[in-house]
């Protein structure tokens, strides 16, 4: 049996393996934190309601949007449907939604 004052020297391969595991653990923790950060940033971005090409008239707010093959339909806060051409972005038609009176 060895006296308590003497320390056994750690083999070089074991020392290398211990350092490797420590570095890999730190890299893995950093990667998980990076992925979580990117997910939080990405999920907090609000998608645009309207396509960039469509410009609504002054004072009109969109309530809902739907798309066809060649058109966009936008339901406004004032209960009106605006139909735009998908390629040019020009207003094709306005449809007033009649309420139940």
Backbone as a chain_set.jsonl record, in Angstrom:
{"seq": "XXXXXXXXXXXXXXXXXXXXXXXXXXXXXXXXXXXXXXXXXXXXXXXXXXXXXXXXXXXXXXXXXXXXXXXXXXXXXXXXXXXXXXXXXXXXXXXXXXXXX", "coords": {"N": [[0.841, -1.169, 0.0], [0.404, 2.286, -0.735], [1.922, 5.166, 0.725], [-0.017, 7.887, 2.166], [0.915, 10.406, 1.359], [1.985, 10.235, -1.161], [1.093, 10.706, -4.518], [-0.64, 9.188, -7.157], [0.366, 9.327, -10.438], [-1.577, 10.548, -13.094], [-2.387, 8.768, -16.012], [-1.404, 9.794, -19.349], [-3.187, 9.368, -21.472], [-5.631, 9.087, -20.155], [-5.896, 11.605, -18.993], [-6.08, 13.164, -21.317], [-8.482, 12.14, -22.333], [-10.307, 12.909, -20.338], [-10.175, 15.725, -20.536], [-11.097, 16.014, -23.153], [-13.748, 15.08, -22.948], [-14.756, 17.058, -21.252], [-14.489, 19.383, -22.855], [-16.141, 18.682, -25.047], [-18.6, 18.486, -23.721], [-18.981, 21.166, -22.969], [-19.178, 22.344, -25.537], [-21.489, 21.085, -26.475], [-23.437, 22.043, -24.662], [-23.308, 24.769, -25.282], [-24.2, 24.643, -27.957], [-26.859, 23.731, -27.652], [-27.941, 25.901, -26.225], [-27.661, 27.887, -28.179], [-29.395, 26.92, -30.201], [-31.862, 27.028, -28.841], [-32.025, 29.801, -28.419], [-32.132, 30.734, -31.096], [-34.558, 29.565, -31.898], [-36.399, 30.876, -30.202], [-36.092, 33.532, -31.083], [-36.886, 33.254, -33.768], [-39.549, 32.288, -33.549], [-40.814, 34.423, -32.34], [-41.016, 36.377, -34.256], [-43.31, 38.219, -36.1], [-45.292, 37.255, -38.769], [-45.771, 38.921, -41.907], [-48.915, 40.309, -42.604], [-49.948, 41.17, -45.0], [-49.04, 40.833, -48.464], [-46.013, 42.284, -49.776], [-46.35, 43.677, -52.123], [-48.951, 44.665, -52.197], [-50.711, 47.585, -51.546], [-52.662, 49.186, -49.306], [-55.539, 51.391, -49.418], [-55.55, 54.692, -47.923], [-56.119, 54.79, -44.437], [-57.413, 52.349, -44.225], [-57.643, 49.202, -42.695], [-56.425, 45.865, -42.614], [-58.271, 42.918, -41.97], [-58.456, 40.24, -42.553], [-56.863, 37.934, -44.808], [-56.849, 36.288, -47.923], [-55.757, 34.035, -50.495], [-55.807, 33.472, -53.986], [-55.121, 31.811, -57.124], [-54.472, 33.874, -58.918], [-54.992, 36.203, -57.553], [-55.429, 38.298, -54.6], [-57.447, 38.493, -51.749], [-58.679, 40.812, -49.507], [-60.076, 41.327, -46.446], [-61.493, 44.044, -44.912], [-61.486, 46.225, -41.977], [-63.73, 47.738, -42.133], [-65.731, 46.128, -43.106], [-65.511, 45.305, -45.887], [-64.528, 43.85, -48.964], [-61.533, 43.716, -50.607], [-60.209, 43.064, -53.693], [-57.249, 42.15, -55.142], [-54.967, 42.103, -57.908], [-52.696, 39.486, -58.272], [-50.223, 39.504, -59.584], [-49.677, 42.172, -60.427], [-50.493, 43.766, -58.316], [-52.501, 45.598, -58.348], [-55.718, 47.032, -57.613], [-58.516, 45.102, -58.222], [-61.259, 44.71, -57.709], [-63.913, 45.888, -55.599], [-65.853, 44.801, -52.924], [-68.745, 45.218, -51.106], [-69.694, 44.182, -47.916], [-72.754, 43.238, -46.92], [-74.64, 43.906, -44.04], [-76.705, 42.204, -41.561], [-79.77, 43.505, -41.293]], "CA": [[0.0, 0.0, 0.0], [1.19, 3.514, -0.858], [1.682, 6.152, 1.782], [-0.99, 8.906, 1.753], [1.568, 11.589, 0.794], [2.304, 9.994, -2.563], [-0.039, 10.712, -5.432], [-0.405, 8.399, -8.354], [0.287, 10.188, -11.614], [-2.635, 10.156, -14.025], [-1.848, 8.465, -17.345], [-1.624, 10.847, -20.338], [-4.396, 9.072, -22.237], [-6.778, 9.361, -19.296], [-5.961, 13.062, -18.869], [-6.587, 13.628, -22.607], [-9.882, 11.739, -22.427], [-11.067, 13.747, -19.405], [-10.262, 17.056, -21.141], [-11.937, 15.892, -24.341], [-15.137, 14.993, -22.496], [-15.114, 18.374, -20.728], [-14.652, 20.295, -23.994], [-17.326, 18.272, -25.792], [-19.758, 18.855, -22.911], [-19.15, 22.615, -23.098], [-19.645, 22.614, -26.894], [-22.87, 20.622, -26.564], [-24.266, 22.99, -23.913], [-23.357, 25.982, -26.108], [-25.05, 24.374, -29.118], [-28.258, 23.68, -27.214], [-28.33, 27.278, -25.92], [-27.778, 28.586, -29.456], [-30.617, 26.458, -30.862], [-32.992, 27.586, -28.095], [-32.048, 31.236, -28.713], [-32.612, 30.92, -32.464], [-35.98, 29.222, -31.927], [-37.15, 31.955, -29.549], [-36.073, 34.681, -31.988], [-37.657, 32.924, -34.97], [-40.961, 32.145, -33.23], [-41.361, 35.705, -31.915], [-41.221, 37.223, -35.423], [-44.677, 38.199, -36.62], [-45.302, 37.265, -40.233], [-46.51, 40.021, -42.509], [-50.274, 39.923, -42.961], [-50.165, 41.465, -46.411], [-47.871, 40.768, -49.344], [-45.371, 43.593, -49.912], [-46.811, 44.322, -53.345], [-50.278, 45.25, -52.001], [-50.764, 48.804, -50.741], [-54.056, 49.487, -49.001], [-55.88, 52.819, -49.4], [-55.32, 55.394, -46.659], [-57.092, 54.614, -43.368], [-58.036, 51.026, -44.249], [-56.857, 48.167, -42.03], [-56.784, 44.5, -43.008], [-58.764, 42.029, -40.919], [-58.14, 38.885, -42.993], [-56.314, 37.856, -46.162], [-56.874, 34.978, -48.55], [-55.096, 34.101, -51.792], [-56.149, 32.568, -55.066], [-53.995, 31.654, -58.048], [-54.083, 35.135, -59.563], [-55.52, 37.328, -56.798], [-55.463, 38.366, -53.132], [-58.658, 39.128, -51.222], [-58.416, 41.384, -48.19], [-61.272, 41.779, -45.726], [-61.084, 45.209, -44.132], [-62.199, 46.482, -40.716], [-65.012, 48.377, -42.461], [-66.551, 45.099, -43.758], [-65.406, 45.427, -47.33], [-63.535, 42.925, -49.509], [-60.745, 44.3, -51.685], [-59.569, 41.994, -54.461], [-56.086, 42.676, -55.857], [-54.277, 41.226, -58.842], [-51.521, 38.926, -57.599], [-48.988, 39.849, -60.293], [-49.423, 43.614, -60.495], [-50.807, 44.412, -57.045], [-53.541, 46.604, -58.568], [-57.058, 46.711, -57.131], [-59.414, 44.596, -59.273], [-62.681, 44.829, -57.38], [-64.309, 46.153, -54.205], [-67.149, 44.191, -52.624], [-69.237, 45.622, -49.795], [-70.363, 43.108, -47.185], [-73.99, 43.781, -46.361], [-74.951, 43.378, -42.718], [-78.087, 41.781, -41.289], [-80.545, 44.623, -40.705]], "C": [[0.89, 1.237, 0.0], [0.911, 4.44, 0.314], [0.74, 7.259, 1.27], [-0.351, 10.122, 1.107], [1.837, 11.424, -0.698], [1.023, 10.0, -3.395], [0.327, 9.891, -6.647], [-0.597, 9.322, -9.543], [-0.75, 9.641, -12.586], [-2.02, 9.864, -15.397], [-2.245, 9.539, -18.355], [-2.905, 10.61, -21.131], [-5.654, 9.371, -21.431], [-6.983, 10.868, -19.127], [-6.549, 13.668, -20.154], [-8.083, 13.328, -22.734], [-10.766, 12.602, -21.523], [-11.244, 15.157, -19.977], [-11.174, 17.053, -22.364], [-13.421, 15.854, -23.965], [-15.607, 16.347, -21.973], [-15.364, 19.367, -21.859], [-15.911, 19.942, -24.784], [-18.613, 18.603, -25.032], [-20.039, 20.351, -23.038], [-19.681, 22.983, -24.486], [-21.11, 22.215, -27.039], [-23.819, 21.574, -25.825], [-24.405, 24.292, -24.703], [-24.26, 25.805, -27.315], [-26.521, 24.345, -28.758], [-28.76, 25.092, -26.891], [-28.52, 28.087, -27.197], [-29.074, 28.196, -30.178], [-31.849, 27.027, -30.16], [-33.137, 29.075, -28.389], [-32.597, 31.496, -30.107], [-34.096, 30.592, -32.596], [-36.835, 30.334, -31.322], [-37.21, 33.171, -30.464], [-36.979, 34.429, -33.185], [-39.16, 32.858, -34.671], [-41.607, 33.454, -32.784], [-41.573, 36.668, -33.077], [-42.653, 37.09, -35.909], [-44.614, 38.184, -38.136], [-46.126, 38.436, -40.747], [-47.894, 39.527, -42.928], [-50.507, 40.097, -44.453], [-48.889, 41.244, -47.219], [-47.309, 42.179, -49.547], [-45.905, 44.379, -51.103], [-48.127, 45.075, -53.153], [-50.173, 46.46, -51.076], [-52.23, 49.147, -50.546], [-54.304, 50.99, -49.079], [-55.713, 53.396, -47.991], [-56.447, 55.142, -45.663], [-57.768, 53.252, -43.333], [-57.096, 50.017, -43.61], [-57.36, 46.789, -42.442], [-57.222, 43.697, -41.789], [-58.426, 40.576, -41.246], [-57.647, 38.943, -44.439], [-56.472, 36.433, -46.659], [-56.302, 35.125, -49.958], [-55.651, 33.069, -52.744], [-54.941, 32.449, -55.983], [-53.529, 32.973, -58.635], [-54.553, 36.365, -58.787], [-55.305, 37.171, -55.292], [-56.787, 39.006, -52.763], [-58.375, 39.565, -49.795], [-59.737, 41.863, -47.605], [-60.823, 42.904, -44.807], [-61.909, 45.329, -42.858], [-63.573, 47.096, -40.976], [-65.931, 47.437, -43.247], [-66.649, 45.295, -45.271], [-64.353, 44.425, -47.786], [-62.851, 43.617, -50.675], [-60.021, 43.165, -52.392], [-58.491, 42.62, -55.334], [-55.543, 41.628, -56.814], [-52.978, 40.759, -58.197], [-50.215, 39.342, -58.27], [-48.664, 41.336, -60.237], [-49.657, 44.332, -59.171], [-51.879, 45.482, -57.177], [-54.896, 46.093, -58.075], [-57.937, 46.294, -58.302], [-60.873, 44.937, -58.978], [-62.838, 45.147, -55.898], [-65.686, 45.55, -54.007], [-67.547, 44.603, -51.214], [-69.978, 44.463, -49.159], [-71.578, 43.716, -46.519], [-74.291, 43.107, -45.025], [-76.401, 42.969, -42.599], [-78.807, 42.935, -40.609], [-81.962, 44.227, -40.454]], "O": [[1.954, 1.267, 0.618], [-0.207, 4.488, 0.828], [0.707, 7.533, 0.071], [-1.029, 10.824, 0.356], [1.907, 12.42, -1.418], [0.017, 9.391, -3.033], [1.47, 9.903, -7.104], [-1.608, 10.018, -9.641], [-0.798, 8.443, -12.865], [-1.21, 10.652, -15.886], [-3.315, 10.134, -18.229], [-3.631, 11.559, -21.429], [-6.639, 9.861, -21.983], [-8.118, 11.346, -19.121], [-7.395, 14.561, -20.1], [-8.853, 14.172, -23.191], [-11.867, 12.982, -21.922], [-12.337, 15.721, -19.91], [-11.936, 17.996, -22.575], [-14.245, 16.518, -24.593], [-16.744, 16.742, -22.227], [-16.344, 20.112, -21.826], [-16.672, 20.838, -25.152], [-19.615, 18.964, -25.65], [-21.189, 20.76, -23.196], [-20.548, 23.849, -24.599], [-21.888, 22.936, -27.664], [-24.901, 21.874, -26.331], [-25.497, 24.855, -24.783], [-25.01, 26.716, -27.665], [-27.347, 24.886, -29.493], [-29.886, 25.441, -27.246], [-29.448, 28.891, -27.285], [-29.769, 29.062, -30.709], [-32.787, 27.464, -30.827], [-34.25, 29.561, -28.588], [-33.435, 32.379, -30.288], [-34.816, 31.27, -33.329], [-37.877, 30.688, -31.873], [-38.269, 33.781, -30.607], [-37.756, 35.303, -33.571], [-39.962, 33.333, -35.475], [-42.83, 33.583, -32.843], [-42.246, 37.684, -32.907], [-43.15, 35.981, -36.107], [-43.942, 39.027, -38.73], [-47.067, 38.881, -40.09], [-48.027, 38.462, -43.53], [-51.175, 39.282, -45.09], [-47.785, 41.445, -46.711], [-48.054, 43.157, -49.493], [-45.908, 45.61, -51.088], [-48.392, 46.033, -53.879], [-49.626, 46.376, -49.977], [-52.955, 49.373, -51.515], [-53.394, 51.782, -48.835], [-55.734, 52.665, -47.0], [-57.618, 55.269, -46.018], [-58.626, 53.023, -42.479], [-55.908, 49.969, -43.93], [-58.561, 46.573, -42.6], [-56.622, 43.787, -40.718], [-58.146, 39.777, -40.352], [-57.966, 39.866, -45.187], [-56.255, 35.48, -45.911], [-56.354, 36.206, -50.546], [-55.931, 31.933, -52.36], [-53.858, 32.934, -55.655], [-52.331, 33.178, -58.831], [-54.513, 37.472, -59.324], [-55.039, 36.08, -54.788], [-57.207, 39.968, -53.406], [-57.891, 38.782, -48.978], [-60.426, 42.697, -48.192], [-59.891, 42.741, -44.02], [-62.903, 44.626, -42.681], [-64.473, 46.988, -40.143], [-66.812, 47.898, -43.973], [-67.735, 45.43, -45.834], [-63.385, 44.178, -47.067], [-63.508, 44.054, -51.62], [-59.301, 42.392, -51.759], [-58.765, 43.497, -56.153], [-55.645, 40.426, -56.568], [-52.24, 41.569, -57.635], [-49.203, 39.514, -57.591], [-47.514, 41.719, -60.024], [-49.08, 45.392, -58.93], [-52.144, 46.206, -56.217], [-55.182, 44.897, -58.112], [-58.088, 47.045, -59.265], [-61.618, 45.383, -59.85], [-62.029, 44.744, -55.062], [-66.586, 45.76, -54.821], [-66.81, 44.379, -50.254], [-70.81, 43.829, -49.809], [-71.461, 44.595, -45.665], [-74.206, 41.886, -44.903], [-77.231, 43.337, -43.43], [-78.486, 43.296, -39.477], [-82.752, 45.035, -39.966]]}, "num_chains": 1, "name": "protein.A"}
